Amino acid sequence: MKSEKIKELAHQLGEKYQKIEDYFTNGSFVIKFYPFLMYPCVRQTQSLSIKFVAVLSVFIGLYYLFTELMAILFSDVSLAAYFHHTAFELSLPNGTIIDNNVTVNSPLSFAMRASFFIQGYLFFFIYLLGVTRITQRFRLISGLLALLFSCGMVILYSTQSGKYIETSVQNLGGSLTFLCGNIAMLLIGFGIKSRLHRSFKNFSIITGIIGIAAILTTLFFSLPYLALLERVSVTTIMLWEVALGFAILRQVKK
């Protein structure tokens, strides 16, 4: 009996969610704005905007990876930082207290914070103008997760605490932020129906699963090189952003 009630409740929730999504993507909400979007000047501006979003997506993904590499190369342990310092630790200013010890992780911590800033303020913008053009399902829930990822990155950028503990709320917040990003990627992959984006669909699902598995491992297990596992979950998002840019450009050409 309980299982039947749960199935019935899940079915009802699924139907209500689909009605809400249809309203915003295919229903009267879209119909109200459709005539305005058909004006030639608006369509041309929209096309240029989408191309700009595609280039922007590629840029912010590569920018983060390059910035992290530079911060690591100039860190206190050089390339070994990939295994010992999380992305959040590399963003902490010199002189930050970690477990009651003053540390100097990287003189380029400001660059890492800048990459968090860029991700925070542009990721959701890219989702709204770019991702929604190539997905057909799960737009609302993946959009919410994209918004949570953006907010989380802004919070990481804004965190300038003088004291830090390895298992603190900041570290947990960073992990949850990356988890939201990877789940959003996974849902976006499942939401793509077009054969034009089959390769991007598969890439989104595979990288999403890898990223989710890596970050969940850091949350529930105490294993060596947790920083590396967290970095895997971040890298999947950044590589996905690069792939997303090219997928958006293919959609525009079509």
FENVENCOR-V798585 format. One record per backbone hydrogen bond with DSSP energy under -0.5 kcal/mol. CO is the residue of the C=O (numbers start at 1). NH is the residue of the N-H. If there is no record, write none. Layout:
CO & NH
CO & NH
//
This chain:
1 & 5
2 & 6
3 & 7
4 & 8
5 & 9
6 & 10
7 & 11
8 & 12
9 & 13
10 & 14
11 & 15
12 & 16
13 & 17
14 & 18
15 & 19
16 & 20
17 & 21
18 & 22
19 & 23
20 & 24
21 & 25
22 & 26
22 & 27
23 & 29
23 & 30
27 & 30
27 & 31
28 & 32
29 & 33
30 & 33
30 & 34
31 & 35
33 & 37
34 & 38
35 & 38
36 & 39
39 & 43
40 & 44
41 & 45
42 & 46
43 & 47
44 & 48
45 & 49
46 & 50
47 & 51
48 & 52
49 & 53
50 & 54
51 & 55
52 & 56
53 & 57
54 & 58
55 & 59
56 & 60
57 & 61
58 & 62
59 & 63
60 & 64
61 & 65
62 & 66
63 & 67
64 & 68
65 & 69
66 & 70
67 & 71
68 & 72
69 & 73
70 & 74
72 & 75
74 & 107
75 & 78
77 & 80
78 & 81
79 & 82
80 & 83
80 & 84
81 & 85
83 & 227
83 & 228
86 & 90
87 & 91
88 & 91
89 & 92
93 & 96
96 & 98
96 & 103
97 & 99
97 & 164
98 & 101
101 & 98
103 & 95
105 & 76
106 & 109
108 & 111
108 & 112
109 & 113
110 & 114
111 & 115
112 & 116
113 & 117
114 & 118
115 & 119
116 & 120
117 & 121
118 & 122
119 & 123
122 & 126
123 & 127
124 & 128
125 & 129
126 & 130
126 & 131
127 & 132
130 & 133
131 & 134
131 & 135
138 & 142
139 & 143
140 & 144
141 & 145
142 & 146
143 & 147
144 & 148
145 & 149
146 & 150
147 & 151
148 & 152
149 & 153
150 & 154
151 & 155
152 & 156
153 & 157
154 & 158
155 & 159
158 & 160
162 & 97
164 & 99
165 & 168
168 & 172
169 & 173
170 & 174
171 & 175
172 & 176
173 & 177
174 & 178
175 & 179
176 & 180
177 & 181
178 & 182
179 & 183
180 & 184
181 & 185
182 & 186
183 & 187
184 & 188
185 & 189
186 & 190
187 & 191
189 & 192
191 & 136
191 & 137
194 & 197
195 & 198
197 & 201
198 & 202
199 & 203
200 & 204
201 & 205
202 & 206
203 & 207
204 & 208
205 & 209
206 & 210
207 & 211
208 & 212
209 & 213
210 & 214
211 & 215
212 & 216
213 & 217
214 & 218
215 & 219
216 & 220
217 & 221
221 & 223
223 & 226
225 & 229
226 & 230
227 & 231
228 & 232
229 & 233
230 & 234
231 & 235
232 & 236
233 & 237
234 & 238
235 & 239
236 & 240
237 & 241
238 & 242
239 & 243
240 & 244
241 & 245
242 & 246
243 & 247
244 & 248
245 & 249
246 & 250
247 & 251
248 & 252
249 & 253
250 & 254
//
